[in-house]
Amino acid sequence: MKYLLVLIVVGVALAWLSIGRRRHIGGRGGRGDAPRARHDKPARGGPPAPMIACVHCGVHLPQTEALFDAAGRPFCSEAHCLAGPR
C-alpha cells in the first residue's frame, strides 16, 4: 500500500514538472521546438522623449508631460507649478 502511495506522488510530481516545462517553452510540447525569446515585445514608435527635472521636487519626467510656468520652468504637477521653485 505504501508503495502505491509513493508511486502516485512520483507520478503527480512528474506530471507537474512536465506541465511547467511546456508552459516555459511557450505551450509547445514537441522536442524539436526551440524556446521563444523573452523580448518579443513590439517596438515602440519614435525616439524616446527627453527627460527633464521638476524645479520644485527634482522628479524627472518626459518633457511632453511637464507643465511649464510663464518663465518656462518645468514642473511635474499643477500643485508644484503653483508652489513655485524651491
C-alpha positions in Angstrom: 0.0 0.0 0.0 2.8 2.5 0.9 4.5 1.8 -2.5 1.3 2.6 -4.3 1.2 6.0 -2.5 4.8 6.7 -3.3 4.1 5.8 -7.0 1.2 8.2 -7.1 3.2 11.0 -5.5 6.1 10.5 -8.0 3.6 10.4 -10.9 2.0 13.6 -9.8 5.4 15.3 -9.4 6.4 14.2 -12.9 3.2 15.4 -14.5 3.6 18.8 -12.6 7.1 19.2 -13.9 6.1 18.3 -17.5 3.3 20.9 -17.5 5.7 23.5 -16.1 8.2 22.7 -18.8 5.6 23.0 -21.5 4.5 26.4 -20.2 8.1 27.6 -20.1 8.6 26.6 -23.7 5.5 28.5 -24.7 2.8 25.9 -24.7 4.6 23.7 -27.3 5.1 20.2 -26.3 7.4 18.9 -29.1 11.0 18.2 -28.5 12.2 19.9 -31.7 10.6 23.3 -30.7 13.0 26.0 -29.6 12.0 28.3 -26.7 10.8 31.7 -27.7 12.9 34.7 -26.9 11.8 36.7 -23.9 12.0 40.0 -25.7 9.1 39.5 -28.2 7.6 42.9 -27.4 6.7 45.1 -30.3 8.9 48.1 -30.9 7.6 51.5 -29.8 7.3 54.2 -32.4 9.6 57.2 -32.4 12.6 58.1 -30.4 12.5 58.4 -26.6 11.3 61.8 -25.2 14.0 63.9 -23.4 13.7 63.8 -19.6 13.7 67.0 -17.5 13.6 67.6 -13.8 10.8 69.4 -11.9 12.3 72.6 -10.4 10.3 72.1 -7.2 10.9 68.5 -6.2 13.6 67.2 -8.7 11.5 64.4 -10.1 12.5 63.5 -13.7 9.7 63.2 -16.2 9.3 63.3 -20.0 9.3 66.8 -21.5 6.0 66.1 -23.1 4.3 65.5 -19.7 5.8 68.5 -17.9 3.9 71.7 -17.1 5.7 75.0 -17.7 5.2 78.3 -15.9 5.4 81.8 -17.5 9.2 81.8 -17.1 9.5 78.4 -18.9 10.5 76.4 -15.9 9.3 72.7 -15.9 7.1 71.2 -13.1 5.8 67.7 -12.6 2.3 68.7 -11.4 -0.1 71.7 -11.2 0.4 71.9 -7.4 4.2 72.2 -7.8 3.7 74.8 -10.6 1.5 76.9 -8.2 4.0 76.4 -5.3 6.9 77.6 -7.5 10.6 76.6 -7.5 12.5 75.8 -4.3 
